[in-house]
Amino acid sequence: DAGVIQSPRHEVTEMGQEVTLRCKPISGHNSLFWYRQTMMRGLELLIYFNNNVPIDDSGMPEDRFSAKMPNASFSTLKIQPSEPRDSAVYFCASLPAKAGELFFGEGSRLTVL
Amino acid sequence: GEDVEQSLFLSVREGDSSVINCTYTDSSSTYLYWYKQEPGAGLQLLTYIFSNMDMKQDQRLTVLLNKKDKHLSLRIADTQTGDSAIYFCAESKGDYKLSFGAGTTVTVRA
């Protein structure tokens, strides 16, 4: 299995631009998570989907952030407009139906100038 | 997260044992985890322990749980240079939500 696949691995953009991060979870996993990692705050859960439905988005910082999961094999995290304080590594992770190990992607490193 | 605390740094000589400590606040935690993050990579599950266990051993890794003190530790025997990474402690109540610590950066020196 290829694991959780994220793209892009690195993105550098200017303040005010729209950013879209993508994730392909492991086939057969029915839960998907977006996390943000920064030096200041560590790992923060942004949003959790179960069977493509957003269950908990309490960690989404503000309205500039949105996430979708149109089908079981694809999710996006969008930031519009982006700000320098959004600079972080964004991780996608997936979990099989019988909860167990959370599998992480390699992350998307976002730098907003 | 504020519910899980770890020391930030640990330096250890190659071949020695490393002990990484973690404390958590939620007494209803059911599962406790150790994840490893190598540079430029995501987190990988190293091991986990159920809250009704005191100890779990897996090759060079030993996890000790003191439920009364809400203290979890990870011991790595015969630490190697490949063990240099950030180690995250995490807890959950068996649902989807994991609370992660800030991570302990382990540096192995020759």
Interface residues (C-beta under 8 A of the other chain):
Chain A: V4 S31 F33 G42 L43 E44 L45 Y48 N50 I55 D56 F91 A93 L95 A99 E101 L102 F104 G105 E106 G107
Chain B: G1 G40 A41 G42 L43 Q44 L45 F88 G94 D95 Y96 K97 L98 F100 G101 A102 G103
